[in-house]
Amino acid sequence: SCKVFFAKDPLKIVRAQGQYMYDEKGGKYLDCINNVAHVGHSHPYVIKAATKQMELLNTNSRFLHDNLVQYAQQLTATLPEQLSVCYFVNSGSEANDLALRLARQYRGHQDVITLE
C-alpha cells in the first residue's frame, strides 16, 4: 500500500554528502526535499555533535533533562515575549498535528483549509 516516491523510474539512493544524494550507479542529485538545505548531509559539525550526544544519552524528549530546559530558554530568549513556550516534537508530521490541535483548542473550530 506504500508507493515509491518516483513511481516510473525510482531512485535507489545509497549515500549523500552536502547538498547532493547519490544513487547506486553513481548518479548525483541535488537534494531539494529532505530538510537538509540548512547544513547538508554528512556535515562534520553535525556528525561530531550527534556523536557526542549519543555517547552521553540517546533518547527522545519524553524524559526530563536539563539540556531541554536550557535549550528552551536559549530559544525563547531570541523570540518576542508572546512566544515563550516550546513544544519539542519528533518530526514535521508531529509538529503539524500539534499545531492543528492547538489551533482547534484555541479557536474552538474543527474546520481546516489546506492546499495541496
Backbone as numpy.savetxt, mean C-alpha at the origin, in Angstrom:
# Nx Ny Nz CAx CAy CAz Cx Cy Cz
-12.11 -18.91 -11.33 -12.93 -17.71 -11.33 -12.07 -16.45 -11.33
-10.78 -16.59 -11.18 -9.88 -15.43 -11.16 -9.22 -15.29 -12.53
-9.43 -14.16 -13.17 -8.88 -13.95 -14.51 -7.49 -13.32 -14.42
-6.62 -13.66 -15.34 -5.32 -13.04 -15.46 -5.52 -11.61 -15.95
-4.72 -10.68 -15.44 -4.88 -9.27 -15.75 -4.84 -9.01 -17.26
-3.87 -9.62 -17.97 -3.76 -9.48 -19.42 -4.23 -10.79 -20.04
-5.52 -10.91 -20.32 -6.11 -12.17 -20.74 -5.56 -12.70 -22.06
-5.32 -11.82 -23.06 -4.91 -12.29 -24.38 -3.44 -12.69 -24.44
-2.58 -11.94 -23.79 -1.15 -12.23 -23.83 -0.57 -11.99 -22.44
-0.83 -12.91 -21.50 -0.42 -12.66 -20.11 1.09 -12.56 -19.95
1.49 -11.68 -19.04 2.90 -11.51 -18.72 3.27 -12.40 -17.55
4.40 -13.04 -17.64 4.94 -13.78 -16.49 6.13 -12.98 -15.99
5.87 -12.15 -15.00 6.91 -11.29 -14.44 7.72 -12.09 -13.43
9.05 -12.06 -13.56 9.90 -12.86 -12.67 10.78 -12.02 -11.75
10.96 -10.73 -12.07 11.75 -9.86 -11.18 11.46 -8.41 -11.52
11.90 -7.52 -10.63 11.72 -6.09 -10.85 12.86 -5.32 -10.20
13.19 -4.18 -10.78 14.24 -3.31 -10.26 13.88 -1.88 -10.63
13.89 -1.00 -9.62 13.53 0.39 -9.89 12.10 0.48 -10.39
11.92 1.17 -11.50 10.58 1.34 -12.06 10.24 0.28 -13.10
11.11 -0.70 -13.29 10.90 -1.69 -14.33 10.62 -3.09 -13.78
9.83 -3.83 -14.56 9.57 -5.24 -14.28 10.06 -6.02 -15.49
10.49 -7.27 -15.25 11.06 -8.08 -16.31 10.33 -9.41 -16.39
10.04 -9.82 -17.63 9.36 -11.10 -17.81 10.37 -12.23 -17.93
9.84 -13.44 -18.09 10.68 -14.64 -18.12 11.62 -14.68 -19.32
11.34 -13.87 -20.33 12.18 -13.85 -21.53 13.14 -12.65 -21.53
13.14 -11.89 -20.43 14.02 -10.73 -20.35 13.40 -9.44 -20.84
12.13 -9.48 -21.24 11.43 -8.27 -21.68 11.30 -7.28 -20.53
11.47 -6.01 -20.83 11.47 -4.94 -19.83 10.18 -4.13 -19.96
9.50 -3.91 -18.81 8.24 -3.18 -18.81 8.27 -2.09 -17.75
7.81 -0.91 -18.11 7.67 0.17 -17.15 6.47 -0.13 -16.26
6.68 -0.17 -14.95 5.61 -0.50 -14.01 4.84 0.75 -13.62
3.64 0.86 -14.12 2.78 2.02 -13.84 1.60 1.66 -12.94
1.51 0.42 -12.46 0.30 0.02 -11.74 0.55 -0.60 -10.37
1.76 -0.84 -9.95 2.00 -1.59 -8.72 2.38 -0.74 -7.52
1.98 0.51 -7.49 2.21 1.37 -6.32 3.68 1.47 -5.92
4.57 1.46 -6.89 5.99 1.56 -6.57 6.62 2.84 -7.12
5.80 3.70 -7.68 6.33 4.90 -8.34 7.12 5.78 -7.38
6.82 5.74 -6.11 7.49 6.62 -5.15 8.91 6.17 -4.84
9.23 4.89 -4.82 10.61 4.45 -4.55 11.09 3.38 -5.51
10.20 2.73 -6.22 10.59 1.68 -7.14 10.75 0.32 -6.47
10.92 -0.69 -7.30 11.15 -2.05 -6.81 12.59 -2.18 -6.33
12.79 -2.99 -5.32 14.12 -3.37 -4.83 14.98 -2.18 -4.45
14.38 -1.14 -3.91 15.14 0.04 -3.51 16.02 -0.32 -2.30
17.33 -0.07 -2.37 18.24 -0.49 -1.29 17.85 0.06 0.09
17.38 1.29 0.16 16.99 1.88 1.45 15.79 1.15 2.04
14.81 0.84 1.18 13.61 0.15 1.64 13.96 -1.28 2.07
14.81 -1.96 1.31 15.23 -3.32 1.66 15.95 -3.31 3.00
16.85 -2.36 3.21 17.59 -2.27 4.47 16.64 -2.01 5.64
15.71 -1.06 5.47 14.77 -0.73 6.54 13.85 -1.92 6.83
13.37 -2.59 5.79 12.48 -3.74 5.99 13.22 -4.89 6.67
14.44 -5.14 6.26 15.24 -6.20 6.88 15.48 -5.89 8.35
15.84 -4.66 8.65 16.07 -4.25 10.04 14.81 -4.47 10.88
13.64 -4.10 10.34 12.39 -4.27 11.07 12.06 -5.75 11.24
12.23 -6.54 10.19 11.90 -7.96 10.28 12.82 -8.70 11.25
14.04 -8.21 11.42 14.94 -8.81 12.40 14.45 -8.55 13.83
13.72 -7.47 14.01 13.19 -7.10 15.33 11.81 -7.69 15.57
10.89 -7.44 14.63 9.50 -7.85 14.79 8.83 -7.80 13.43
8.13 -8.88 13.08 7.43 -8.93 11.80 5.98 -9.29 12.06
5.15 -8.29 12.26 3.72 -8.51 12.51 2.94 -7.33 11.96
1.64 -7.39 12.07 0.83 -6.27 11.60 0.50 -5.35 12.78
-0.39 -4.40 12.56 -0.64 -3.37 13.58 -1.74 -3.75 14.57
-2.12 -5.02 14.66 -3.16 -5.38 15.63 -2.61 -5.44 17.05
-1.28 -5.48 17.19 -0.67 -5.51 18.51 -0.10 -4.14 18.85
-0.08 -3.81 20.12 0.47 -2.53 20.55 1.98 -2.51 20.40
2.49 -1.38 19.96 3.94 -1.19 19.86 4.22 0.31 19.85
5.25 0.73 20.55 5.57 2.16 20.63 5.80 2.80 19.27
6.34 2.05 18.32 6.61 2.61 17.00 5.35 3.07 16.29
4.23 2.37 16.52 2.96 2.79 15.90 2.54 4.15 16.42
2.66 4.35 17.72 2.29 5.63 18.33 3.23 6.73 17.85
4.53 6.44 17.84 5.50 7.44 17.39 5.27 7.82 15.93
4.99 6.84 15.10 4.73 7.14 13.70 3.48 7.98 13.53
2.42 7.63 14.26 1.17 8.40 14.19 1.41 9.85 14.63
2.19 10.04 15.69 2.49 11.40 16.16 3.30 12.18 15.14
4.30 11.55 14.55 5.11 12.22 13.53 4.28 12.57 12.30
3.41 11.66 11.92 2.57 11.89 10.74 1.58 13.01 10.99
0.85 12.96 12.10 -0.16 13.98 12.36 0.46 15.35 12.64
1.71 15.39 13.05 2.39 16.68 13.27 2.58 17.44 11.96
2.52 16.75 10.84 2.69 17.39 9.53 1.37 17.83 8.92
0.26 17.50 9.58 -1.07 17.74 9.03 -1.82 18.82 9.80
-2.88 19.39 9.21 -3.72 20.34 9.95 -4.31 19.67 11.19
-4.64 20.47 12.20 -5.13 19.95 13.48 -6.36 19.06 13.33
-7.22 19.36 12.34 -8.43 18.56 12.15 -8.11 17.11 11.76
-6.94 16.90 11.20 -6.52 15.55 10.79 -5.59 14.97 11.86
-6.17 14.61 12.99 -5.35 14.21 14.13 -5.50 12.74 14.51
-6.20 11.96 13.68 -6.40 10.55 13.96 -5.83 9.73 12.81
-5.12 8.65 13.16 -4.56 7.75 12.14 -5.25 6.40 12.22
-5.56 5.85 11.07 -6.04 4.48 10.98 -5.01 3.74 10.14
-4.38 2.75 10.72 -3.40 1.96 9.98 -4.09 0.74 9.38
-3.93 0.58 8.07 -4.57 -0.53 7.38 -3.51 -1.27 6.56
-3.90 -2.41 6.06 -2.97 -3.30 5.39 -2.87 -3.08 3.88
-3.88 -2.48 3.28 -3.91 -2.38 1.82 -4.81 -1.25 1.37
-4.77 -0.96 0.09 -5.67 0.02 -0.49 -7.12 -0.43 -0.37
-7.36 -1.72 -0.48 -8.73 -2.24 -0.33 -9.25 -2.00 1.08
-8.41 -2.26 2.07 -8.82 -2.00 3.45 -9.04 -0.50 3.68
-8.18 0.32 3.09 -8.33 1.77 3.24 -9.64 2.24 2.62
-9.96 1.74 1.43 -11.22 2.11 0.78 -12.42 1.65 1.59
-12.35 0.42 2.10 -13.45 -0.10 2.91 -13.65 0.75 4.16
-12.57 1.09 4.83 -12.68 1.91 6.05 -13.21 3.30 5.72
-12.72 3.91 4.65 -13.20 5.24 4.26 -14.70 5.22 3.98
-15.15 4.19 3.30 -16.57 4.07 3.00 -17.39 3.90 4.29
-16.93 3.05 5.20 -17.66 2.85 6.46 -17.68 4.13 7.30
-16.56 4.85 7.34 -16.52 6.11 8.08 -17.47 7.15 7.48
-17.47 7.26 6.16 -18.35 8.22 5.49 -19.81 7.87 5.73
-20.14 6.60 5.66 -21.53 6.18 5.90 -21.95 6.47 7.34
-21.04 6.22 8.28 -21.35 6.49 9.69 -21.53 7.99 9.92
-20.67 8.79 9.34 -20.70 10.24 9.54 -21.94 10.87 8.90
-22.24 10.48 7.66 -23.35 11.09 6.92 -24.69 10.41 7.17
-24.66 9.16 7.59 -25.92 8.45 7.80 -26.57 7.97 6.53
-25.86 7.94 5.42 -26.37 7.49 4.14 -25.65 6.22 3.70
-26.32 5.41 2.92 -25.71 4.17 2.42 -25.33 4.27 0.93
-25.84 5.26 0.23 -25.60 5.38 -1.21 -24.16 5.76 -1.52
-23.67 5.23 -2.65 -22.30 5.49 -3.10 -22.32 5.71 -4.60
-21.55 6.66 -5.06 -21.34 6.85 -6.49 -19.88 6.54 -6.74
-19.61 5.73 -7.75 -18.23 5.37 -8.05 -18.02 5.43 -9.56
-16.81 5.68 -9.96 -16.44 5.71 -11.37 -15.60 4.50 -11.71
-15.83 3.94 -12.88 -15.04 2.80 -13.32 -14.06 3.28 -14.38
